[in-house]
Amino acid sequence: MELLLNLIFILAIFNFLLLAVGLYRPWIVLWWRRRQNRLQVIRLYGTLGAGLLLLAFFLSR
């Protein structure tokens, strides 16, 4: 279980790193989309990162 929590935590950190890069240059992290803007970066990577952290929190209890 600890390995799973560590993996989720590492994925969440990587996700927030992509969020920070995407806020600086959205086209780097949203290259597959036709339109890239900062709101889409926040929606995708912010929601995914928050979900991973919530999952890690509930699994650790």
Secondary structure, 3 states (H helix, E strand, C coil): CHHHHHHHHHHHHHHHHHHHHHHHCHHHHCCCCCCCCHHHHHHHHHHHHHHHHHHHHHHHC
